[in-house]
């Protein structure tokens, strides 16, 4: 019986303790009580964000993809973090950087076409907020070290006016690593190294990768990590051309037979060392435990100057996977799931909302964002909210897309023939005179009337035909103007073709000897006529065969426009996506050799009956190397993706691609690239390309500076060609 009172006493004591603990204020980890004053629990400070942006590093230019590239620091950071294997960027510099800064697709910033050249009065839209601006509002100190390449024609375009507290680096796209000279063509060259808004003279001879790393370390050393969070964008110029690595970094790659590849690999090693020095400074100065390190390339590599995207298809400047699928990883002690590979779909526009959200900022005022907050995807492994990516819609590329891709291939051989014809012009004239004499001598009375009626088309065939290049261009423009009757320049309409053919056959049957002589004498011209005729017939066959399936596609989207979109597993390309070649490493030593057309998906040749191809469809998940085009097998998917392109195109702004301004010449500014437009000067607004807004003053200025009118078309064609072929 004594046990029962003891049990009741223990139970009463336990209940009283539980009641007291329920009403007792909790203690924080340091032992202070919750409530007002010094006992209030502190919020976890926002993380320091270190974004390392590399220029032109390909998919196969990092150690964890290719062991021949020696990047121990990058490999270690990636292995301990999260490797992003389904991460996409843009195919060239300016669009990628604009999407990182704004979180918007380039169709919403007017930068759909090419890059911003040093002499162009163009930059990020003035009314659009940027990533550093939003982070600065959240309390961050923001710094940019390295390459800008987003325009600088007026001071409002400079990095310090776009959200960065400090800036040290270059404003243009390609700078010499030692002299810091930058050229816009052979004639316009100037010094391009800036400290905030002034020219940073006196750094010649210092290697830019090392110089930028030193400045980044100084920023980390001078900033107090406990006072204010830090956003540092280290935008290295490497591994962009010119290939100028220090000699000591080339030695480990002495076994590579290709000189360009050897130098390129050495420059990747300089990047690896720069990242090692920055991460060491993060640990030394107390940033590392509360930091997020992001490593990303801005576009794919260019194999012609030593880069490699193998086994991906395409290269820099193209919309194949080799041009837009980027190398990237995230390293941070704050990651909840580390040491893994993420295959979730991510895009460079996602960094804007992700980093602003991570830093405690507000994106509600950032209207029209195309990016998603993917921190949960990266840190916790949750499913990505992104389902599709609009790679681009470039309406400015349309005229060249239909001609450059086909006419250049078709006219490569005839161009040689035209030169031969020019050299043998005199011989041809003699042959024509002899041919006329033979025809006059061998005419019969019965066939006189027929010969006269036939002479008109025969005379047309005798007239000198336009050179193949002009013929190809006229064919191209006739296709663009939707003139089905005119198939090629100098040729007859489809109604006249069978007529001339029947007359030609009757002439041959009635006067066999005469036709034999004329055939032997005008054999090369008959070949040309047959060639143009075959070309006309395949265009006709193409139009008739496409008339059954085209109405559905043509009503949705003009497939001659250069565009690319990814939806789920499917990727669609229209227009001219760029050279679709694969460049294996084992054949890189023989640059521009016979291998150049080894695996490239070439268009149909002159004798082919296939129409120009403007639609490609790939299942990227099952076929990441884009070797199996499924456009013909899955027209339903093509239709859906074309509808998505049309949907995005309705929200696109006009392309902003103004002509060069002669005031940008560095010789007018002490030999340096600096802003040249006055701040009080009204910002020029273009409706489309080269079309200024309604203003009488602007129209007068345009008339006065009409000496530049001839340069507009030249630079337009030049940049379009660079975009598709040479970048």
C-alpha positions as CSV (number, residue, x, y, z in Angstrom):
1,X,0.0,0.0,0.0
2,X,3.0,2.3,0.5
3,X,3.8,2.0,-3.2
4,X,0.6,3.8,-4.3
5,X,1.2,7.1,-2.4
6,X,4.8,7.2,-3.7
7,X,3.5,6.8,-7.3
8,X,1.0,9.6,-6.9
9,X,3.6,11.9,-5.5
10,X,5.9,11.2,-8.4
11,X,3.1,11.8,-10.9
12,X,2.2,15.1,-9.3
13,X,5.8,16.3,-9.5
14,X,6.1,15.3,-13.1
15,X,2.9,17.1,-14.1
16,X,4.0,20.3,-12.3
17,X,7.4,20.2,-14.1
18,X,5.6,19.8,-17.5
19,X,3.3,22.7,-16.8
20,X,6.2,25.0,-15.8
21,X,8.3,24.0,-18.9
22,X,5.3,24.7,-21.1
23,X,5.1,28.3,-19.8
24,X,8.8,28.9,-19.5
25,X,10.4,31.0,-22.3
26,X,12.7,29.1,-24.6
27,X,16.4,29.7,-24.7
28,X,18.4,30.3,-27.9
29,X,21.6,28.3,-28.6
30,X,23.6,31.0,-26.7
31,X,21.4,30.7,-23.6
32,X,19.5,34.0,-24.0
33,X,15.7,34.1,-23.5
34,X,13.3,35.0,-26.3
35,X,11.7,38.3,-26.1
36,X,12.7,42.0,-26.4
37,X,16.1,43.5,-25.9
38,X,19.3,41.6,-26.1
39,X,17.5,38.3,-25.6
40,X,15.8,38.3,-29.0
41,X,16.7,35.5,-31.4
42,X,18.8,36.6,-34.3
43,X,17.9,35.7,-37.9
44,X,20.4,33.8,-40.0
45,X,22.3,36.3,-42.1
46,X,21.9,36.0,-45.9
47,X,24.7,34.1,-47.6
48,X,27.6,35.7,-49.5
49,X,27.2,35.0,-53.2
50,X,30.3,34.5,-55.4
51,X,29.4,34.1,-59.0
52,X,32.3,33.0,-61.3
53,X,31.4,33.5,-65.0
54,X,33.8,32.0,-67.6
55,X,33.9,33.0,-71.2
56,X,33.6,30.4,-74.0
57,X,34.4,27.3,-71.9
58,X,33.0,24.2,-73.7
59,X,31.3,21.1,-72.3
60,X,34.5,19.1,-72.8
61,X,36.8,21.7,-71.3
62,X,36.7,20.8,-67.7
63,X,38.3,17.9,-65.8
64,X,35.2,16.1,-64.6
65,X,34.1,15.7,-68.2
66,X,37.6,15.3,-69.8
67,X,40.5,14.1,-67.6
68,X,43.1,15.5,-70.1
69,X,42.1,19.0,-68.9
70,X,43.8,19.6,-65.5
71,X,41.4,21.4,-63.2
72,X,41.8,19.9,-59.8
73,X,40.2,22.8,-57.9
74,X,37.1,22.9,-60.1
75,X,36.8,19.1,-60.0
76,X,36.9,19.1,-56.2
77,X,34.5,22.0,-55.7
78,X,32.1,20.4,-58.2
79,X,32.4,16.9,-56.6
80,X,31.6,18.3,-53.1
81,X,28.7,20.4,-54.4
82,X,26.0,19.9,-57.1
83,X,27.0,19.5,-60.7
84,X,24.4,21.0,-63.1
85,X,24.3,18.7,-66.1
86,X,21.1,20.0,-67.7
87,X,21.9,23.7,-67.5
88,X,21.5,26.0,-70.5
89,X,23.0,29.4,-71.5
90,X,22.9,31.4,-74.7
91,X,25.2,30.8,-77.7
92,X,27.1,34.1,-77.5
93,X,28.3,36.5,-74.9
94,X,25.9,39.5,-74.7
95,X,22.6,37.6,-74.6
96,X,23.9,35.3,-71.8
97,X,25.1,38.2,-69.7
98,X,21.9,40.1,-70.3
99,X,19.8,37.2,-69.2
100,X,21.9,36.7,-66.1
101,X,21.6,40.4,-65.2
102,X,17.8,40.8,-65.9
103,X,16.3,37.4,-65.6
104,X,14.5,37.9,-68.9
105,X,14.8,36.2,-72.3
106,X,16.5,38.3,-74.9
107,X,13.3,38.7,-76.9
108,X,12.2,40.9,-73.9
109,X,15.3,43.0,-73.9
110,X,15.7,43.7,-77.7
111,X,19.0,41.8,-77.8
112,X,17.9,39.0,-80.0
113,X,20.5,39.5,-82.6
114,X,24.3,39.2,-82.2
115,X,26.4,40.9,-79.6
116,X,26.8,44.6,-78.6
117,X,29.9,45.8,-80.5
118,X,32.1,48.6,-79.0
119,X,30.9,51.2,-81.5
120,X,27.2,50.5,-81.2
121,X,25.0,52.9,-79.1
122,X,23.3,50.0,-77.3
123,X,23.1,48.6,-73.8
124,X,20.6,47.0,-71.4
125,X,17.2,48.7,-71.4
126,X,17.2,51.7,-69.1
127,X,13.9,50.9,-67.4
128,X,14.7,47.3,-66.5
129,X,15.9,46.3,-63.1
130,X,19.0,44.1,-62.7
131,X,20.2,41.4,-60.3
132,X,22.7,43.6,-58.5
133,X,20.1,46.3,-58.0
134,X,17.7,43.9,-56.3
135,X,20.5,42.5,-54.1
136,X,21.7,45.9,-53.1
137,X,18.1,46.7,-52.0
138,X,18.3,43.6,-49.9
139,X,21.4,44.9,-48.1
140,X,24.2,43.4,-50.2
141,X,27.5,45.0,-51.2
142,X,27.8,44.4,-55.0
143,X,31.0,44.2,-57.0
144,X,31.9,43.3,-60.6
145,X,35.4,42.3,-61.5
146,X,36.1,41.4,-65.2
147,X,34.2,41.5,-68.4
148,X,30.9,43.6,-68.8
149,X,30.0,43.4,-72.6
150,X,26.6,44.9,-72.1
151,X,27.1,48.3,-73.7
152,X,28.7,51.5,-72.5
153,X,27.9,54.2,-75.0
154,X,26.5,56.5,-72.2
155,X,27.4,56.6,-68.5
156,X,23.9,55.3,-67.7
157,X,24.9,52.0,-69.3
158,X,28.0,51.4,-67.1
159,X,28.0,48.7,-64.4
160,X,28.2,51.2,-61.6
161,X,24.9,52.7,-62.9
162,X,23.3,49.2,-63.2
163,X,23.6,48.2,-59.6
164,X,27.2,47.5,-58.8
165,X,29.0,49.4,-56.1
166,X,32.4,49.0,-57.8
167,X,33.6,47.8,-61.1
168,X,37.1,46.8,-62.3
169,X,37.5,45.3,-65.7
170,X,36.8,45.7,-69.4
171,X,33.7,47.0,-71.1
172,X,34.1,45.4,-74.6
173,X,33.9,41.8,-75.6
174,X,37.5,40.8,-76.5
175,X,40.6,42.3,-74.9
176,X,44.3,41.5,-75.1
177,X,45.3,39.7,-71.9
178,X,48.5,41.8,-71.5
179,X,48.0,45.1,-73.3
180,X,44.2,45.5,-72.7
181,X,43.7,46.6,-76.3
182,X,40.4,46.0,-77.8
183,X,39.5,46.4,-81.5
184,X,36.2,46.8,-83.4
185,X,37.5,45.8,-86.7
186,X,41.1,46.5,-87.9
187,X,40.7,50.3,-87.8
188,X,39.2,51.0,-84.4
189,X,41.3,49.9,-81.5
190,X,41.6,51.3,-78.0
191,X,42.6,50.7,-74.4
192,X,39.9,48.9,-72.4
193,X,40.5,48.6,-68.6
194,X,38.4,50.6,-66.2
195,X,38.2,51.2,-62.5
196,X,34.7,52.3,-61.7
197,X,33.9,55.0,-64.3
198,X,37.5,56.0,-65.1
199,X,40.2,54.5,-67.3
200,X,42.6,52.3,-65.3
201,X,45.9,53.2,-67.1
202,X,49.2,51.6,-66.1
203,X,48.3,47.9,-65.9
204,X,49.9,46.8,-69.2
205,X,52.0,43.7,-68.9
206,X,49.9,42.1,-66.1
207,X,48.0,39.0,-67.1
208,X,44.3,39.8,-66.9
209,X,43.2,36.6,-65.2
210,X,45.7,37.2,-62.4
211,X,44.9,40.9,-62.2
212,X,41.2,40.3,-61.8
213,X,41.8,37.6,-59.2
214,X,44.0,40.0,-57.2
215,X,41.2,42.6,-57.3
216,X,38.7,40.1,-56.1
217,X,40.9,39.1,-53.2
218,X,41.3,42.7,-52.2
219,X,37.5,43.1,-52.1
220,X,37.2,40.1,-49.9
221,X,40.0,41.4,-47.6
222,X,38.6,44.9,-47.2
223,X,34.9,43.9,-46.7
224,X,33.6,42.8,-43.3
225,X,31.6,39.5,-43.8
226,X,29.8,39.9,-40.5
227,X,28.5,43.4,-41.2
228,X,27.0,43.1,-44.7
229,X,26.5,40.2,-47.2
230,X,28.6,40.3,-50.3
231,X,27.7,39.7,-54.0
232,X,30.8,39.3,-56.1
233,X,30.6,38.7,-59.8
234,X,34.0,37.5,-61.0
235,X,33.5,37.6,-64.8
236,X,36.8,36.4,-66.2
237,X,37.8,37.1,-69.8
238,X,39.4,33.6,-70.0
239,X,39.1,31.4,-72.0
240,X,38.0,33.8,-74.8
241,X,40.4,34.6,-77.6
242,X,43.1,35.7,-78.1
243,X,44.8,32.6,-76.9
244,X,47.5,34.1,-74.6
245,X,48.3,31.8,-71.7
246,X,51.5,32.3,-69.7
247,X,54.2,29.9,-70.9
248,X,54.5,28.1,-67.5
249,X,50.9,26.9,-67.9
250,X,51.5,25.4,-71.4
251,X,54.1,22.9,-70.3
252,X,51.7,20.4,-68.7
253,X,50.0,20.1,-72.0
254,X,53.1,19.7,-74.1
255,X,51.8,16.3,-75.3
256,X,48.9,17.9,-77.3
257,X,49.8,18.1,-80.9
258,X,47.3,20.8,-81.7
259,X,48.8,24.2,-80.7
260,X,45.5,26.0,-80.3
261,X,44.1,23.2,-78.1
262,X,47.3,23.3,-76.0
263,X,47.0,27.0,-75.4
264,X,43.3,26.8,-74.7
265,X,43.8,24.0,-72.1
266,X,46.5,26.1,-70.5
267,X,44.1,29.0,-70.2
268,X,41.6,26.7,-68.5
269,X,44.3,25.9,-66.0
270,X,44.8,29.6,-65.3
271,X,41.0,29.8,-64.5
272,X,41.4,26.8,-62.1
273,X,44.2,28.6,-60.3
274,X,42.1,31.8,-60.1
275,X,39.2,29.9,-58.5
276,X,41.6,28.2,-56.0
277,X,42.9,31.6,-54.9
278,X,39.4,33.0,-54.5
279,X,38.2,30.1,-52.5
280,X,41.3,30.3,-50.3
281,X,40.5,34.0,-49.6
282,X,36.9,33.1,-48.8
283,X,38.1,30.7,-46.1
284,X,40.8,33.0,-44.9
285,X,38.6,36.1,-44.4
286,X,35.6,34.3,-42.9
287,X,33.2,34.1,-45.8
288,X,33.2,30.4,-46.7
289,X,30.8,28.9,-44.1
290,X,28.0,31.2,-45.1
291,X,28.8,31.4,-48.9
292,X,27.4,30.1,-52.1
293,X,29.9,29.7,-55.0
294,X,28.4,29.4,-58.5
295,X,30.5,28.5,-61.5
296,X,29.1,28.9,-65.0
297,X,30.2,29.4,-68.6
298,X,28.5,32.0,-70.8
299,X,28.2,29.8,-73.9
300,X,29.7,26.9,-75.7
301,X,33.3,26.7,-77.1
302,X,34.6,27.4,-80.5
303,X,36.5,24.3,-81.8
304,X,38.4,26.3,-84.4
305,X,40.4,28.1,-81.6
306,X,41.0,25.1,-79.4
307,X,37.7,24.6,-77.5
308,X,35.7,21.4,-77.4
309,X,32.0,20.6,-76.9
310,X,32.4,16.9,-77.7
311,X,30.3,14.8,-77.7
312,X,27.7,17.6,-78.1
313,X,26.8,18.9,-81.5
314,X,27.6,22.4,-82.7
315,X,29.7,25.2,-81.3
316,X,29.6,28.7,-80.1
317,X,27.1,30.9,-82.0
318,X,24.8,27.9,-82.8
319,X,21.6,26.7,-81.2
320,X,22.8,23.1,-81.1
321,X,23.5,21.6,-77.7
322,X,27.2,22.4,-78.1
323,X,26.4,26.1,-78.2
324,X,23.8,26.4,-75.5
325,X,24.4,23.6,-73.0
326,X,26.8,25.0,-70.4
327,X,29.2,23.8,-67.8
328,X,28.1,24.8,-64.3
329,X,28.1,23.7,-60.7
330,X,27.2,25.1,-57.2
331,X,29.4,24.6,-54.2
332,X,28.2,25.7,-50.7
333,X,28.2,24.4,-47.1
334,X,24.6,25.6,-47.1
335,X,23.5,22.9,-49.6
336,X,21.2,20.3,-47.9
337,X,22.0,17.6,-50.4
338,X,25.6,17.7,-51.6
339,X,28.0,15.5,-53.7
340,X,25.5,14.7,-56.4
341,X,24.7,15.4,-60.1
342,X,21.5,17.3,-60.9
343,X,19.8,16.6,-64.2
344,X,16.9,19.0,-63.6
345,X,16.3,21.6,-66.4
346,X,17.8,24.9,-65.5
347,X,18.5,28.1,-67.4
348,X,20.8,31.2,-66.9
349,X,17.7,33.4,-66.4
350,X,16.9,31.4,-63.2
351,X,19.8,32.9,-61.3
352,X,18.0,36.3,-61.0
353,X,15.0,35.1,-58.9
354,X,17.0,32.3,-57.2
355,X,19.8,34.6,-55.9
356,X,17.4,37.4,-55.0
357,X,15.2,35.0,-53.0
358,X,18.3,33.4,-51.4
359,X,19.5,36.9,-50.3
360,X,16.1,37.8,-48.8
361,X,15.2,40.2,-51.6
362,X,11.9,40.9,-53.2
363,X,11.2,40.0,-56.9
364,X,7.5,41.1,-56.8
365,X,8.5,44.5,-58.4
366,X,10.5,42.7,-61.1
367,X,7.8,42.3,-63.7
368,X,8.1,40.0,-66.7
369,X,10.8,37.6,-65.2
370,X,11.4,34.5,-67.3
371,X,13.5,32.8,-64.7
372,X,12.4,30.6,-61.8
373,X,13.6,30.3,-58.2
374,X,15.4,26.9,-58.3
375,X,17.2,27.0,-55.0
376,X,15.1,24.1,-53.7
377,X,16.0,22.1,-56.8
378,X,19.7,22.8,-56.4
379,X,19.9,22.5,-52.6
380,X,17.4,19.8,-51.7
381,X,17.0,17.9,-55.0
382,X,13.4,18.8,-55.5
383,X,11.9,18.8,-59.0
384,X,12.7,21.9,-61.1
385,X,9.8,24.3,-61.7
386,X,11.1,24.9,-65.2
387,X,9.5,22.9,-67.9
388,X,10.7,24.8,-71.0
389,X,13.3,27.1,-72.4
390,X,13.0,29.6,-75.2
391,X,16.6,29.7,-76.6
392,X,15.8,32.6,-78.9
393,X,13.7,34.0,-81.7
394,X,15.8,36.1,-84.1
395,X,13.7,37.7,-86.8
396,X,16.7,39.6,-88.1
397,X,18.4,36.3,-89.1
398,X,15.6,35.3,-91.4
399,X,16.8,36.7,-94.7
400,X,20.2,35.0,-94.4
401,X,18.9,31.8,-92.9
402,X,17.2,30.8,-96.2
403,X,20.1,31.7,-98.4
404,X,23.4,31.3,-96.5
405,X,22.6,27.7,-95.5
406,X,21.8,26.5,-99.0
407,X,23.0,29.0,-101.7
408,X,26.6,29.0,-100.3
409,X,26.8,25.3,-100.7
410,X,25.1,25.3,-104.1
411,X,27.2,28.1,-105.5
412,X,30.6,26.9,-104.3
413,X,31.4,25.0,-107.5
414,X,29.6,27.2,-110.1
415,X,31.7,30.1,-108.8
416,X,34.7,28.4,-110.3
417,X,32.9,28.0,-113.6
418,X,32.0,31.6,-113.8
419,X,35.6,32.6,-113.5
420,X,36.5,30.1,-116.3
421,X,33.7,31.6,-118.4
422,X,35.0,35.1,-117.9
423,X,38.5,34.0,-119.1
424,X,37.1,32.3,-122.2
425,X,34.6,35.0,-123.1
426,X,36.2,35.7,-126.5
427,X,36.0,32.0,-127.4
428,X,32.4,31.9,-126.6
429,X,31.6,34.9,-128.8
430,X,33.3,33.1,-131.7
431,X,31.3,30.0,-131.1
432,X,28.1,31.9,-131.1
433,X,28.9,33.5,-134.5
434,X,29.8,30.1,-136.0
435,X,26.6,28.6,-134.6
436,X,24.5,31.3,-136.2
437,X,26.1,30.7,-139.6
438,X,25.5,27.0,-139.4
439,X,21.8,27.6,-138.5
440,X,21.4,29.9,-141.5
441,X,23.0,27.5,-143.9
442,X,21.0,24.4,-142.8
443,X,17.5,25.9,-142.7
444,X,14.9,24.2,-144.8
445,X,11.9,25.8,-146.3
446,X,9.5,23.6,-144.4
447,X,11.1,24.3,-141.1
448,X,11.6,28.0,-141.7
449,X,8.4,29.0,-140.0
450,X,9.0,26.6,-137.1
451,X,12.6,27.8,-136.6
452,X,11.3,31.4,-136.5
453,X,8.7,30.5,-133.8
454,X,11.2,28.5,-131.9
455,X,14.0,31.1,-132.2
456,X,12.5,33.3,-129.5
457,X,13.0,30.8,-126.6
458,X,16.1,29.5,-128.3
459,X,17.5,33.1,-128.4
460,X,16.7,33.5,-124.7
461,X,18.7,30.4,-124.0
462,X,21.6,31.9,-126.0
463,X,21.6,35.1,-124.0
464,X,24.3,35.2,-121.3
465,X,22.9,33.8,-118.1
466,X,23.5,35.6,-114.8
467,X,26.3,34.2,-112.7
468,X,25.4,31.5,-110.2
469,X,25.7,33.8,-107.2
470,X,23.2,36.3,-108.7
471,X,20.9,33.4,-109.7
472,X,21.0,32.0,-106.1
473,X,20.3,35.4,-104.6
474,X,17.4,36.1,-106.9
475,X,16.0,32.6,-106.1
476,X,16.3,33.4,-102.5
477,X,14.6,36.8,-102.7
478,X,11.8,35.4,-104.9
479,X,11.1,32.8,-102.2
480,X,11.0,35.5,-99.5
481,X,8.6,37.6,-101.5
482,X,6.3,34.6,-102.0
483,X,6.4,34.7,-105.8
484,X,5.6,31.1,-106.8
485,X,5.6,31.9,-110.6
486,X,9.2,33.1,-110.6
487,X,11.3,30.1,-109.7
488,X,14.7,31.5,-110.7
489,X,16.1,34.5,-112.4
490,X,16.3,34.3,-116.2
491,X,14.0,31.3,-116.3
492,X,10.5,31.0,-117.7
493,X,7.3,30.5,-115.7
494,X,5.9,27.0,-115.1
495,X,3.3,27.5,-117.9
496,X,6.0,28.2,-120.5
497,X,8.3,25.3,-119.5
498,X,6.4,22.4,-121.1
499,X,5.8,24.5,-124.2
500,X,9.5,25.1,-124.9
501,X,10.2,21.5,-124.1
502,X,7.7,20.2,-126.7
503,X,9.0,22.6,-129.4
504,X,12.5,21.6,-128.6
505,X,11.6,17.9,-129.1
506,X,9.8,18.6,-132.4
507,X,12.8,20.5,-133.6
508,X,15.1,17.6,-132.8
509,X,12.8,15.1,-134.6
510,X,12.6,17.2,-137.8
511,X,16.2,18.3,-138.0
512,X,18.3,15.7,-136.3
513,X,21.6,16.6,-137.8
514,X,21.1,20.3,-137.1
515,X,20.2,19.6,-133.4
516,X,23.2,17.3,-133.0
517,X,25.6,20.1,-134.1
518,X,23.9,22.7,-131.9
519,X,24.0,20.3,-129.0
520,X,27.7,19.6,-129.4
521,X,28.5,23.2,-129.8
522,X,26.4,24.4,-126.8
523,X,27.0,21.5,-124.5
524,X,28.0,23.6,-121.4
525,X,25.0,25.9,-121.9
526,X,22.6,22.9,-122.1
527,X,24.1,21.7,-118.8
528,X,23.3,25.0,-117.2
529,X,19.8,24.9,-118.6
530,X,19.2,21.4,-117.3
531,X,20.6,22.5,-114.0
532,X,18.3,25.4,-113.7
533,X,15.4,23.3,-114.9
534,X,16.1,20.6,-112.4
535,X,16.3,23.2,-109.7
536,X,13.0,24.6,-110.8
537,X,11.4,21.2,-110.9
538,X,12.6,20.3,-107.3
539,X,11.2,23.7,-106.1
540,X,7.9,22.9,-107.8
541,X,7.9,19.3,-106.3
542,X,8.8,20.8,-103.0
543,X,5.9,23.2,-103.1
544,X,3.4,20.6,-104.2
545,X,4.6,18.0,-101.7
546,X,4.6,20.6,-98.9
547,X,1.1,21.9,-99.8
548,X,-0.4,18.8,-98.1
549,X,1.3,19.2,-94.8
550,X,2.4,22.9,-94.8
551,X,-0.9,24.6,-94.2
552,X,-0.9,23.5,-90.5
553,X,2.7,24.7,-89.9
554,X,2.6,27.8,-92.0
555,X,-0.5,29.0,-90.2
556,X,1.3,28.6,-86.9
557,X,4.9,29.7,-87.5
558,X,7.2,30.8,-90.3
559,X,9.9,28.1,-90.1
560,X,12.5,30.2,-92.1
561,X,12.9,32.4,-88.9
562,X,15.8,31.4,-86.8
563,X,14.4,30.1,-83.5
564,X,15.0,27.4,-80.9
565,X,12.9,26.1,-78.0
566,X,13.1,23.3,-75.5
567,X,9.9,21.9,-73.9
568,X,10.3,18.9,-71.7
569,X,12.3,16.3,-73.5
570,X,11.8,17.9,-76.9
571,X,13.9,20.5,-78.6
572,X,12.8,22.3,-81.8
573,X,15.0,24.3,-84.2
574,X,13.8,26.4,-87.1
575,X,15.5,28.5,-89.7
576,X,19.3,28.3,-89.6
577,X,20.6,27.1,-86.2
578,X,24.2,27.3,-87.3
579,X,26.7,24.6,-88.4
580,X,25.5,21.3,-86.9
581,X,28.9,19.6,-86.8
582,X,30.5,17.2,-84.2
583,X,34.2,17.8,-83.7
584,X,35.9,14.8,-82.1
585,X,39.1,15.4,-80.2
586,X,41.1,12.8,-82.0
587,X,40.9,14.8,-85.2
588,X,41.4,18.3,-83.8
589,X,45.2,18.4,-84.7
590,X,44.3,18.6,-88.4
591,X,42.4,21.9,-88.2
592,X,40.4,22.8,-91.2
593,X,41.3,19.5,-92.9
594,X,39.2,17.0,-94.7
595,X,37.4,16.1,-91.4
596,X,35.5,19.4,-91.4
597,X,32.6,17.9,-93.3
598,X,33.1,14.4,-91.8
599,X,30.0,14.4,-89.6
600,X,28.3,17.7,-90.4
601,X,24.7,17.4,-91.3
602,X,25.0,19.1,-94.7
603,X,22.0,20.4,-96.7
604,X,21.0,18.7,-99.9
605,X,23.4,19.4,-102.8
606,X,22.6,20.9,-106.1
607,X,21.5,17.6,-107.6
608,X,19.3,16.6,-104.7
609,X,15.5,16.7,-104.9
610,X,15.1,17.5,-101.2
611,X,13.8,21.0,-100.2
612,X,15.8,23.3,-97.9
613,X,15.4,22.0,-94.4
614,X,14.2,24.5,-91.8
615,X,12.7,22.3,-89.0
616,X,14.6,19.9,-86.7
617,X,13.1,18.0,-83.7
618,X,15.1,16.0,-81.2
619,X,14.3,14.1,-78.0
620,X,17.2,15.5,-76.0
621,X,16.7,13.1,-73.0
622,X,17.0,10.0,-75.2
623,X,19.3,11.6,-77.8
624,X,21.5,14.3,-76.1
625,X,23.9,14.5,-79.1
626,X,21.2,15.4,-81.6
627,X,21.9,12.6,-84.1
628,X,18.3,11.5,-84.8
629,X,16.0,14.1,-86.3
630,X,12.4,13.2,-85.5
631,X,10.6,16.1,-87.3
632,X,9.1,13.8,-90.0
633,X,8.1,11.1,-87.5
634,X,6.4,13.4,-85.0
635,X,4.6,16.3,-86.8
636,X,2.3,16.5,-83.8
637,X,5.1,17.5,-81.5
638,X,6.5,19.9,-84.1
639,X,3.0,21.5,-84.3
640,X,2.8,22.0,-80.5
641,X,6.3,23.5,-80.3
642,X,5.7,25.8,-83.2
643,X,2.6,27.0,-81.3
644,X,4.8,27.8,-78.3
645,X,7.2,29.8,-80.5
646,X,4.2,31.8,-81.8
647,X,3.0,32.3,-78.2
648,X,6.4,33.7,-77.1
649,X,6.8,35.8,-80.2
650,X,3.6,37.7,-79.3
651,X,5.5,39.1,-76.3
652,X,8.7,40.0,-78.1
653,X,10.0,43.5,-78.4
654,X,11.6,44.8,-81.6
655,X,15.3,44.0,-82.2
656,X,17.5,46.8,-80.9
657,X,20.5,46.7,-83.2
658,X,21.6,50.3,-84.1
659,X,24.3,51.2,-86.6
660,X,27.8,52.2,-85.4
661,X,28.4,55.7,-84.1
662,X,31.6,57.4,-85.3
663,X,31.9,59.3,-82.0
664,X,32.9,56.0,-80.3
665,X,36.3,56.1,-82.0
666,X,39.0,55.7,-79.2
667,X,41.2,58.2,-81.0
668,X,38.7,60.9,-80.0
669,X,39.0,59.9,-76.3
670,X,42.8,59.7,-75.6
671,X,43.0,56.2,-77.1
672,X,40.5,54.5,-74.8
673,X,37.0,53.0,-75.1
674,X,34.8,55.2,-73.0
675,X,31.1,56.4,-73.1
676,X,30.7,59.0,-75.9
677,X,27.1,60.1,-75.7
678,X,26.2,63.1,-73.5
679,X,23.9,62.4,-70.5
680,X,21.5,65.2,-71.5
681,X,21.3,63.7,-75.0
682,X,18.0,62.1,-75.6
683,X,18.2,58.3,-75.8
684,X,17.6,57.1,-79.3
685,X,14.8,54.6,-79.6
686,X,14.5,52.3,-82.6
687,X,11.3,50.8,-83.9
688,X,12.8,47.6,-85.3
689,X,16.2,47.7,-86.9
690,X,17.6,51.1,-88.0
691,X,14.1,52.7,-87.7
692,X,14.1,55.7,-85.4
693,X,11.1,56.9,-83.5
694,X,8.9,59.9,-84.5
695,X,11.1,63.0,-84.1
696,X,11.9,65.7,-86.6
697,X,15.3,66.4,-85.0
698,X,16.3,62.8,-85.2
699,X,15.3,62.6,-88.9
700,X,17.4,65.7,-89.6
701,X,20.4,64.2,-87.9
702,X,19.9,61.0,-89.8
703,X,20.0,63.0,-93.1
704,X,23.1,64.8,-92.1
705,X,24.9,61.7,-91.1
706,X,23.8,59.8,-94.2
707,X,27.5,59.0,-94.9
708,X,26.8,56.1,-92.5
709,X,23.9,54.7,-94.5
710,X,26.1,52.5,-96.6
711,X,27.7,51.0,-93.5
712,X,24.3,49.9,-92.1
713,X,23.7,47.1,-94.6
714,X,27.4,46.1,-94.4
715,X,27.5,45.6,-90.6
716,X,24.1,44.0,-90.6
717,X,25.3,41.3,-93.0
718,X,28.7,41.1,-91.3
719,X,27.2,40.4,-87.8
720,X,24.6,38.0,-89.2
721,X,27.3,36.0,-90.9
722,X,29.4,36.0,-87.7
723,X,26.4,34.8,-85.7
724,X,25.8,31.8,-88.0
725,X,29.3,30.9,-89.2
726,X,32.3,32.5,-87.6
727,X,31.8,33.3,-84.0
